[in-house]
Amino acid sequence: MTAIQTRSFQSLDDDLARDNGFHAVITPGQSLDRQAHRWLCTGIVGLSGLFHAIYIVLGLWIIAAVLFLTTVALLTLVFVFQGGLRRCEQIDIENGEVVVTRFRRDMLVSKTALPESSVEIECERDPEYGLLRIRLVQRGRAVEIGRDLSPAERADFLEALRQAMRLQGMPMRVRTLLSPSGA
């Protein structure tokens, strides 16, 4: 399940400029937490080491070498895949701007700010599958948001985003494109 956290906040203090705001953090779903990932890697190394020792004792050096290379390749793939899941997307609405910030491995990848004038939400919907894509469009610029969400989660996120934009007094045009089924 993809993690999504949204927070709409209202300031009780009149000194703050932002009375209403929106902050969402979207991270990809992870089936293994860090501890389970460690156990998986330990199990792979342990089983491989056991069979590696057995093959060496039996004099099957070629099989032991191939097993070693296969284990190294498998661990490399597991670490690369797990590293690819260390990304995050933040969507903030404050001070009349929609700010989309993307991080990978705790490093800033991109930051896009769209001023409130003429921001449009463009949705791509498949009749059978659901909401495929959400884009923020402004004068030819398009920023896709919510990539790591399922179609049902995208629909909930879209509603929360529309509500936050409405509270900010931002123009809220939503254009829905229908995608052909199976495309």
MOHU-V725962 format. One record per pair of residues at least 24 apart in sequence whose C-alpha atoms are under 7 Angstrom apart, sorted by the first residue. I is the first residue (numbers start at 1). J is the second residue. D is the distance in Angstrom with one decimal. If there is no record, write none. Layout:
# MOHU-V725962
i = (I I)
j = (J J)
d = (D D)
This chain:
# MOHU-V725962
i = (1 2 2 2 2 2 3 3 3 18 18 20 20 21 21 21 22 22 22 22 23 23 23 24 24 24 25 25 25 25 26 26 26 26 27 27 27 27 28 28 41 96 116 118 119 119 120 120 120 121 121 121 122 122 122 123 123 123 124 124 124 124 125 125 125 125 126 126 126 126 127 128 131)
j = (29 27 28 29 148 149 27 28 29 94 95 167 168 93 94 164 92 93 94 164 91 92 93 90 91 92 88 89 90 91 88 89 90 146 87 88 89 148 85 148 75 168 170 171 171 172 172 173 174 173 174 175 174 175 176 175 176 177 176 177 178 179 176 177 178 179 178 179 180 181 181 181 155)
d = (4.7 6.2 5.0 3.8 6.6 6.0 5.3 6.4 6.1 6.5 6.3 6.7 6.5 5.6 5.2 6.9 5.4 4.9 6.8 6.0 5.8 4.5 6.6 5.5 5.1 6.5 6.8 5.7 4.5 6.6 5.7 5.1 6.3 6.9 6.3 4.7 6.5 6.7 6.1 5.2 6.9 6.9 5.6 6.5 6.6 7.0 6.1 5.0 6.0 6.1 4.7 6.2 5.8 4.8 5.9 6.2 4.7 6.0 5.8 4.7 5.8 6.4 6.8 6.1 5.0 5.8 5.8 4.9 6.5 6.0 6.7 6.5 6.4)
